[in-house]
Amino acid sequence: PEKKPPAESEEKNPYLVLVCGGGNAAQVATAMFALRYPTIAVSLYADEAAKWKEALGDDDYELTLDTGKVVKSKPDDITNDPSVAAKADAIVLAVPSFAHGEYFEAFAPYMKPGTLVACMPARSGGDILFAAKLGAKAKDMIFMGFETLPWACRFTEWGRKATILGTKGSILAAVTPPTKFPQAFAILQGCVGVFPHVVESPNNLGISLRNPGAQIHPGVMFGRWCPEKWDGASLPEKPLFYQGVDEFSEGVLNGLTNEVQAIARRMEEMVPGLDLRDGCTLHQWYLDSYAGQMTDDSSLRMCMNTNPGYHGLTHPCQDADHGKFMPDLRYRYLTEDVPTGMCFNKGLGEILGVPMPMTDKVLAWAQECIGMSFMVDGKMCGSDIGKTRAPQATGIITLDDFLKASKIDKAAVAAEAASTVPKPEKKPPAESEEKNPYLVLVCGGGNAAQVATAMFAL
């Protein structure tokens, strides 16, 4: 469609960003965005907002970038009041995925049409959860699901100072509806800066199926602690998590990833033209994300065993008697990644009629470990299904229901695929964070040059 040329006149363009959460990523995002835009931090967790506000006081927040540069900024407010969503043009969630629904529900009565909501990361089924919580208002909003966080970061003084250890060169993001990607891209790229480059993924379903935590974390836990591998006795030391993946665990992981691939292929069959290339296998995800870093990338197991970023990382364990250890089977690898990841995969597979024997096996074990009921007799109908990202949690039981909730229009997808010139295959973003130095030269000394210099030097 013909686009309207930009207006020549300059206007005041107020733009307010709401950042959700109070952890490492949320505080870094708040400090970074507040450099240029009115920014409000919102935490609905206990009294976290009040503690952060008290810790910062009247001072600026100090953020050390991965380039070594130190910048200071101050959010306009730090609050636990969801009604501030009425002021927001963009809402960025940098909270664990299990908390997304709470924020969506709290903000829903106040959000204005056209608000951009970005989840970093969205994990599985974020767009469907968003639509369910907002109801009829969802059609007037823009949802942007990121594959991962833009940075590796940590506090140096909680509530006052943080450091960005590394920034990803690029990250995948999908937008619902897809026609709003240019608008959403411009906004979020403007917020995060030159790096990471925000790379378009065709749809949020691809982002959901790409979620590695939905398979890796439950799969590796099952591979080490299922009855076939563990007798229940305490251990003298904590086992290695990624580097400890053996042939048995690799078989579990390959079973899980192959079942997700079967879901993707079935969806592509039933919706001709649907592009789910980003929902790749686990082995391919490692090749995409850590290329050149692993000493042996010949198999999924070797990718995990030889990734230097995983060196020394152990299974989550609790202290036992006499200096020994027992597995923590209520760790977030099961309590979060199963309901917000694996349950989505299983639920969609059920709708599509895709057999998922390995997923069934791991899910049955995991739900028993965490004391919840998601699946009963192989069906996603347990008493705790409403606490998951499974499509069934929001009443979706048919493919048509799923496509409607996902805003995937079969006719539009087919028409676009038929009319689109094939794009050159893009290299997916690397998962690792790097230092990304970037120097800008501004020419001139007049009004515009001095403004540009001051702005870019932020």
N, C-alpha and C positions, 0 to 999 in steps of 0.2 A: 504494500500500500504506500501511496505517495506520502512522504513525511513533510511536515511543515518546517520551513527553514527557521533557524534560530532568530529570535528578536534581537535587533541591534542595540536596544536600550539596556542599560544596566539597572538592576533592581536590588533591593535588599532581599536576601533569600534566607530567612530564618530556618534553621533545621535542628531539631532536637533529637538526640539519640538516648535511648534508655538501655542501660547495660544491666543484665540480670545475673545475680550471684555475688559471692564475696570471696571466692577462692583466688588462686594465683592468676588464672586466665581472666577472670572478671575484673580484678583490680588493674591488671595491665591494660585491658581493653578500655576501661574507664579513663585511665590516665592518658592513654594515647588519643582517644577520641576527643577528650576534653581540651586538647591542645588547640583544636580548631572549631569545635561545635559545642553549643550548649549540651551538657551531658548530665544525666541523672543516673545514679546507681541504685538499684532496687534489689534487696534480698528479703525473701519471705521466710528464710530459715531462722527460727527462734529469734534471738535478739542480736543477730549478726550485724544488721544495719546500724543499730544504736552503738554497738561496740566499735565499729569501723568509724563512724562519725565522731565518736569521742576520741579515738586514737589519732585521727587526723587533725582535729581541732580547727584552728584558723590557718594552719600551714598548708603549703602546696604539697601534692604528692610527687615524689621524686622517682623517676623512671630512668634506669640505665639501659640504653639500647645495646644490641649486640655489636654495634660499631664502636662502643665505648662512650658515645655521646650521652650526656645526662640532660634530660628535659624535665621541666616542672609544670604541673597544671593542677587545677582543682575542679572537681565536679560541682555542678550547681547545687546538688543535693545528694544525700545518701539516706534512703528511706525504706520503710517496709510497707508503704501505702500504695496499693496497686492502682489507685485512681489516677496516679501521675501518667498512666498509659494514655490518658486522653490528650496529653500534650505531645506525645511522641510521634515523630515521623518515621523513625526506625527503632525497632526493638531487637537487641542482640542478646541471645541466651548463651551464656558461658557457664552453664550449670550441668551437673550430671543428667544423663538422659531420663532417669527415673523421675526427675523433678519437672520436666517440661510440661506435663499435663497440668500440674498445680499452677504454674505461671500462666499458661494459656487460659485456664478457667478463671483465674483471678482478674486477668486483664480484659477478658471478653466484653464485659458490660461497658467498658470505657473507650475501647479502641475506635478511632475514626477511620472512615473508608480510605483505602489507599496506603495504609500503614504497611511497611515492610517488616517482616519478622524473620530474622536469620538465626539459625541454630548452629552453634559451633561446638561439637559436631551434632548432626541430626540423628545419627544412628539409624535404626530400622523403623520405617513407617511413621516418621515424624510428620510428614504432610497429612497423613490420614488422621493421626491424633489431633493435629491442629484443626482440621476440618470438623472433627467430631466435637471438640470443645467449643468452637466458635459458632457452630450451627450455621444458620442462614447468613450470618455476617461474614463467613469465610470467603464467600464469592467476591467480596469487595476488598480483600486483602491480598498481599503478596507473600508467599512463603518461600524462603531460601534455605535449602539444606546443604550444609558443608560436610565434606567427608571427614574432616579432622580440624584441629585447632591450627591457627596460623603460626604459633610460636611454641617453643619450649621456654618456660619461664618459672621463676620462683620468687617468693618474698625474700627480702633481706631484713625488713622490719615490718611486721604485719600491720596493714592499714596505712602505712606511710611510705614505704620504699619497696621497689621490686626491680628485678633484673631480667631482661630478655637474653637468654643464653644462646638462642639461635632462632632463625626465621626460615620457614620453608620457602623454597624458590617459587613454588606454585601449589595451589590446592584446587581440588575439584569442588564445584558447587552446582546445584540444579535449582531451578525456579519453577514454582507452580503458581499461576499458569506460565508455561514456557515463553509466551509472547512478551512477558514482562522482564525477561532476563537482561536486556540492555539497560533498563532503568535500574534494576537491582544491582547489576554489575557496577554501574557508575557510582552508585551510593557506597557500596561496601569497599570497592577499590579505593575510593576517596577516603574512607575511614582508616583502612589498614596501611595505606601508602603504596609505594612502588612494589614492595615485596610483602607477602607473596603475591604472584600473579594469580588472579582468580580465573580459573579455566572452566568453561561451560561443560557440564555434563548434560546429556539430552533430557533426562527426567529424574525425578526423585526416586523412582523405583530402582533405577540403576545404582543410585547412592545407597539405598537400603540393602540391596543384594550384595554390594561391595563390602559391607560392614565386616571387617575381619574379626572383631571381638566376639561376634555372634557365634563364630565357629572355633577360633583358636583357644579362647579362654576356657569355655566349657569342655572342649575336646581334649585339651592337654590335662585338665583336672581329672576328667573321666579316665584318660589313658594311664594316669598314675595311681588313682585312688579307687577305681572300681573294684568290685569283689574279685574279679579275675586277676588283678595285679597287686592287691594289698590285703594283708591278713588282719588288719585292724591294730597291729602292734605299733608302739611308738618307735621312732627312729633316732639314731644317734646324731644325725645332722639333717639340715633341710635339703631336700633334693633340688637340683637345678631345674628351672622351669622350661625355658626354651632350649637350652643346651642339653637338657636331659631327655628331650623327645627321642624315643626309640622307635623301632619298627612297628611295635604294637600301636603306639600313639599316632604315628604317621598314618597307619591304616585307618584309625578313627577319623583323623582330620581329612584324609582323602575321601573317605565315605561321606562326611558332612559336606565338603565342598562340591563333590560330584552331584549330590542331591540338590544343592542350590543351583548348580548349572542346569540340571534337568528342569527346575522351575523356570529359569530364564528362557530356555529353549521352548518350553511349552507356551509361555506368554508370547514369545515372538511368533509362534505358529498361530495363536489365537487372535493376535492383534498384528496383522501384517504391516510391516514398516516400523514397528516399535524397536528402538535401538537400545539394547541393554548391554552394550559392549563393556561398559565400565563395571558391570557386575561380574568380574572375572574370577578365576580359580584362585585359591590361596597361593599356590606356587607362582602364578603370574603376578599376583599382588606383591609378593616379595621381590620378584624380578623388576617390577615397576618401581617399587618404593626404595629398595636398597641396592640398586644396581652398582656394581663395582666395589661394594663394601664387604660382601661375603667372599670368603676364600674358596667356597665350593657352593655353586648354585645349581648343581645337577639335579637335585630333587628337593621336595618340600622339606624333608627332614634335615638335609644338609644346609639349606638356607637358614633354618632356625638354629642349627647347631653351630654354625660358623659366622653368625652375624655378630660383629664386635660390639654393637650397641646392646646386646643381650648378655654380655659377659658377667657372670656371677649372679644373675638374677635367679632367685629361688622361688619355690612354691610358697604360698602364704601358709604359715604354720603358727601354732600356739605352743607355748612352753608346756612340757609335761614333767613328770617326776624324774628326778635324778639327771637333770640336764638334757633330757631327750625332748623330742618334738612330735606333735600330732598335727595333721592337716587342719587348716581352717576352712571347713566346708560351707561356711556361711560368709565367705569373703565375696567382694563385689564381682569377682569373675563368675560366680554363680548367681548371687542375689540381684545383680544388675544385668549382666550380659545374657542371662537366660530369658527373663521376662521381656527385656527391651530389644532383644536380638533374635535368639534362637526361636522364640515363640512366634515371631513374625514369619520367619521362614517356614516353620511347620504349618502355621495357619494358612498361608498362601498356598503351600503345597497341597493341603487338604482340599482347598477350594478347586484347585486345578486337577485333582486326581493324580498327583505325582506320588509314587511310593517313596517313603523316606525311612527305611528300616534303621539306619544308623542314627538319624536324628531322634527317632522314637526311643531308641535304646539310651542315648545320652540324656534326653529330656526326662525320661522316666526316673533315671538315677538322680539327676540334678534336683528335680522337684521334691524328691524324698529327702535329699540332703538339706534343703532350705525350708522344709516343712510347709510346702504349698502344693496346691492341686491345680495344674493347668490342663493336663491331658488325662482323659479317662478312656480306657479301652481304645487307645490310638486316635481319639478325637479331641479336638480343642474345645472342651465343654466343661472343664473343671470349675470348682467353686471360686477359684482365684483368677479366672480368665480375665476379669475386668481390670486386673492389675498389670496386664501385659500389653505389648504392642501387636498382639495377634489381631488380624482383621476381625475375628469373631468377637473381640472385646467391645467393638463398637457396632455389633449387629450385622456385620458383613458376612454373608454366607454364600453368595454367588459371585461369578466373575463380573456380571453386570454391576452388582453392588460395589465391587472393588474398583472397577474402572470409573464409576461415577464419583466415588470418594477420592480417587487419585487424580481426578480431572483428566483422564486419558480418553480422548474421543477417537474411537476406532476409525471413523470416516476421515477425520482431520489428519490423523497420523498417516493413513494410507495415501491421502492426497499430497501431503507434504513430502513423503518419501518418493512419490512418483515425480514430483516437480523439482526436487532438490538435486543440484549438481553434487555428486559425491565429493566429500571433503577429504583432503589428505589425512591419513591416520595420524593422530597426535600422540605424542609420548605422554603417558600419565604422569602426574606429579610424583616426585620423590617424597618419601615419608620423612626422611631425615631433615633436621634443621641445620642450617649453615649460617655463617656470617655472610651477609650479602652487602658489601660496601657499594655505595652508589653515589657518585659525585655529580652535582648539577652546576653548570656554568651559566650565569645570568649576565647578559650583555646590556650595557647602558648604565646611566646614572640618573635618569629622570624619574618621574612619579611611578610609572609602571615598573621600571627596573628595580627601584628600591622596594616597592611593595612585593614584587616577585621574590627578590632576594630574602626579605624578612620571612615571607611565607614558606618558601622552600627550606629555609634554614631551621624551621621548627623541628 
